[in-house]
Every structure is written in C-alpha cells, then in structure tokens.
Amino acid sequence: MEPFVLANEHVRLAMPTAADVDRITELCQGQDVADWTTVPSPYSRADAASFIEEIVPEAWRTGRGNTWAIRRPQDPEGPVLGMIGLTSDQAPTTDASAEIGYWLAPEARGEGLMSEAARLAVDWAFDPEGLGLSRIVWTAYTGNWASRRVAWRLGFRVEGTVRGHGIQRGRRRDAWIGTLLADDPREPVEPWPSAEAGERVGSGVHPGASPHG
Ligand SMILES: CC(C)(COP(=O)(O)OP(=O)(O)OC[C@H]1O[C@@H](n2cnc3c(N)ncnc32)[C@H](O)[C@@H]1OP(=O)(O)O)[C@@H](O)C(=O)NCCC(=O)NCCS
C-alpha cells in the first residue's frame, strides 16, 4: 500500500521521513517510551534510521503495518510529536485484525492528542475502504494507565490481564489486553477503574513520570 496522510483539524498523521531521524532518536531515548514500549534501549540514531528507512516503508509496502508520525495540522513540517502504528496479525483469514501501538513526546501529552490520532487511525482501519478490519487489539504492560486511558476513550474493552504475555527486550511482562470490534461503539463502554488507577486521571494533573510496571 502507498503511504498516505490522515488528518483532521486536531492532528495530522504522515509516514515519518529521513528528516525525522534525529527527533525520533531523541524521543525514543525518553524514559517512559523505554519503559512502556518495545523500542530498543539504549536507543541509538541507527535504530531510528533503520526504523524510518527499512521497517516503516517495508511494512507499508507489504501490508504488514501502517505507521504514521503525529504532528499538528497547523505545523505539518514541524517536529514529530509522536508515533502511531497498526500491525497486522497476518492471520490466514478474511476477517483481519491488527494491533495498535503509540507513543507521544512528553511535551505533547495531556491534550488528548493521542486520542485524536488513535481515533483517526482506528476509523480508517475499520472502514471497508480503508483496511476493512474486523478487530483491533490493544496491549500494554500492566500499570500503563495513560495508554489504557487512550484505549478506553476509543471504546476498547479491557478483557484481562495476562501473565507474561508481553515480551520486552527478551523479558516477559504481564500485560493488559483489550479489543475493539468494527461494530463496537467508539466511546467508553465500561466504567473507568478509578480506584485501581488512583486519583490522577481526570484531575488535570498530568504526571511527568509514569510508574515502572
Ligand atoms: C500513552 C501516551 C501516548 C498517552 O498520551 P496522553 O493521552 O497525552 O497522555 P497523558 O499523560 O495525558 O495521560 C492520559 C490520561 O491518563 C492519565 N494518566 C497518566 N498517567 C497516569 C497514571 N500513572 N495513573 C493514572 N492515570 C494516569 C492522565 O491523567 C490522563 O487522563 P485525562 O486525559 O483524563 O486527564 C503517553 O503517555 C506516552 O507516550 N507514554 C509512553 C509510551 C507508552 O506508554 N506508549 C503506549 C504503550 S502501550
């Protein structure tokens, strides 16, 4: 598939390019991204270069996945603010499924930007004229409430905690798993587990550091 831009008045998603290598290097060296994702750690400029020159275009070309850099629509040439991607599970079936993944620069958090980006990507992925998926899966290491909040807003149903489901740099970690089906409402479908999550959500106070799961 040819890479393309998805945009609305809040967010602009476009395939990252060679001009983004330094910025992606900087952001992927952030502690939260290292703690909660599977990017290499320590993260080098060569990691960002191979991500942009090989991994992302190859995934677009083969249909294995779709990755976009996140920017504001008013600043389409500005620094990357984050990344969002869908990775196909490549199951031999016509009702296709993909996993969603994302990260955001610390300075771009707390504004709902990722929720906007994820909504754009998800709407396109379910659209029969887009990927026509039947299902999208979200997983996060347990304790990643910020990520869970994004998934919750989009209507993902968190169906469980699976011990050792996540593999991060060769080590197993417990993970939450949630799914969203094509016909599900794209809005919260279950109460937010505020007691478990603590008082931070919705308080307007956005923690600088996430817990280490
Ligand atoms: C996940 C991520 C993209 C979310 O971006 P964001 O929505 O702008 O992030 P925020 O920091 O504003 O947090 C989102 C919500 O979770 C809440 N939250 C954040 N950390 C929390 C914590 N430790 N406990 C409880 N709630 C928390 C915030 O209060 C916020 O709620 P609100 O919007 O209703 O006020 C961003 O935190 C990130 O890039 N994290 C590092 C990488 C990562 O974890 N990627 C996902 C891997 S599965």
The ligand as an SDF file (V2000), in Angstrom:
LIG
                    3D

 48 50  0  0  0  0  0  0  0  0999 V2000
    0.3780    6.6070   26.3420 C   0  0  0  0  0  0  0  0  0  0  0  0
    0.5330    8.0520   25.9020 C   0  0  0  0  0  0  0  0  0  0  0  0
    0.6620    8.1340   24.4050 C   0  0  0  0  0  0  0  0  0  0  0  0
   -0.7380    8.7960   26.3360 C   0  0  0  0  0  0  0  0  0  0  0  0
   -0.6590   10.1350   25.9040 O   0  0  0  0  0  0  0  0  0  0  0  0
   -1.6090   11.2260   26.5310 P   0  0  0  0  0  0  0  0  0  0  0  0
   -3.0140   10.7820   26.4540 O   0  0  0  0  0  0  0  0  0  0  0  0
   -1.3370   12.5650   26.0050 O   0  0  0  0  0  0  0  0  0  0  0  0
   -1.0750   11.0920   27.9740 O   0  0  0  0  0  0  0  0  0  0  0  0
   -1.4490   11.7300   29.3280 P   0  0  0  0  0  0  0  0  0  0  0  0
   -0.1710   11.7870   30.0750 O   0  0  0  0  0  0  0  0  0  0  0  0
   -2.1960   12.9880   29.1210 O   0  0  0  0  0  0  0  0  0  0  0  0
   -2.3930   10.6690   30.0480 O   0  0  0  0  0  0  0  0  0  0  0  0
   -3.6600   10.2920   29.5520 C   0  0  0  0  0  0  0  0  0  0  0  0
   -4.6030   10.0960   30.7230 C   0  0  0  0  0  0  0  0  0  0  0  0
   -4.1010    9.0870   31.5790 O   0  0  0  0  0  0  0  0  0  0  0  0
   -3.9350    9.6280   32.8790 C   0  0  0  0  0  0  0  0  0  0  0  0
   -2.6990    9.0660   33.4780 N   0  0  0  0  0  0  0  0  0  0  0  0
   -1.4420    9.2610   33.0480 C   0  0  0  0  0  0  0  0  0  0  0  0
   -0.5930    8.5980   33.8800 N   0  0  0  0  0  0  0  0  0  0  0  0
   -1.3530    8.0070   34.8370 C   0  0  0  0  0  0  0  0  0  0  0  0
   -1.0640    7.2140   35.9810 C   0  0  0  0  0  0  0  0  0  0  0  0
    0.1820    6.8930   36.2730 N   0  0  0  0  0  0  0  0  0  0  0  0
   -2.1010    6.7870   36.7420 N   0  0  0  0  0  0  0  0  0  0  0  0
   -3.3590    7.1040   36.4480 C   0  0  0  0  0  0  0  0  0  0  0  0
   -3.6860    7.8540   35.3610 N   0  0  0  0  0  0  0  0  0  0  0  0
   -2.6970    8.3080   34.5810 C   0  0  0  0  0  0  0  0  0  0  0  0
   -3.8760   11.1380   32.7200 C   0  0  0  0  0  0  0  0  0  0  0  0
   -4.3450   11.8220   33.8780 O   0  0  0  0  0  0  0  0  0  0  0  0
   -4.7900   11.3520   31.5320 C   0  0  0  0  0  0  0  0  0  0  0  0
   -6.1530   11.3770   31.8870 O   0  0  0  0  0  0  0  0  0  0  0  0
   -7.1270   12.5720   31.3770 P   0  0  0  0  0  0  0  0  0  0  0  0
   -6.7440   12.8400   29.9600 O   0  0  0  0  0  0  0  0  0  0  0  0
   -8.4950   12.0510   31.5270 O   0  0  0  0  0  0  0  0  0  0  0  0
   -6.8340   13.7320   32.2820 O   0  0  0  0  0  0  0  0  0  0  0  0
    1.7560    8.7260   26.5680 C   0  0  0  0  0  0  0  0  0  0  0  0
    1.5750    8.7360   27.9580 O   0  0  0  0  0  0  0  0  0  0  0  0
    3.0670    8.0180   26.2110 C   0  0  0  0  0  0  0  0  0  0  0  0
    3.6120    8.2530   25.1490 O   0  0  0  0  0  0  0  0  0  0  0  0
    3.6020    7.1810   27.1370 N   0  0  0  0  0  0  0  0  0  0  0  0
    4.8830    6.4930   26.9140 C   0  0  0  0  0  0  0  0  0  0  0  0
    4.8040    5.4230   25.8230 C   0  0  0  0  0  0  0  0  0  0  0  0
    3.6510    4.4820   26.0340 C   0  0  0  0  0  0  0  0  0  0  0  0
    3.3050    4.1330   27.1490 O   0  0  0  0  0  0  0  0  0  0  0  0
    3.0480    4.0360   24.9210 N   0  0  0  0  0  0  0  0  0  0  0  0
    1.9500    3.0770   24.9560 C   0  0  0  0  0  0  0  0  0  0  0  0
    2.4680    1.6830   25.0460 C   0  0  0  0  0  0  0  0  0  0  0  0
    1.1320    0.5130   25.1760 S   0  0  0  0  0  0  0  0  0  0  0  0
  1  2  1  0
  2  3  1  0
  2  4  1  0
  2 36  1  0
  4  5  1  0
  5  6  1  0
  6  7  2  0
  6  8  1  0
  6  9  1  0
  9 10  1  0
 10 11  2  0
 10 12  1  0
 10 13  1  0
 13 14  1  0
 14 15  1  0
 15 16  1  0
 15 30  1  0
 16 17  1  0
 17 18  1  0
 17 28  1  0
 18 19  1  0
 18 27  1  0
 19 20  2  0
 20 21  1  0
 21 22  1  0
 21 27  2  0
 22 23  1  0
 22 24  2  0
 24 25  1  0
 25 26  2  0
 26 27  1  0
 28 29  1  0
 28 30  1  0
 30 31  1  0
 31 32  1  0
 32 33  2  0
 32 34  1  0
 32 35  1  0
 36 37  1  0
 36 38  1  0
 38 39  2  0
 38 40  1  0
 40 41  1  0
 41 42  1  0
 42 43  1  0
 43 44  2  0
 43 45  1  0
 45 46  1  0
 46 47  1  0
 47 48  1  0
M  END
$$$$
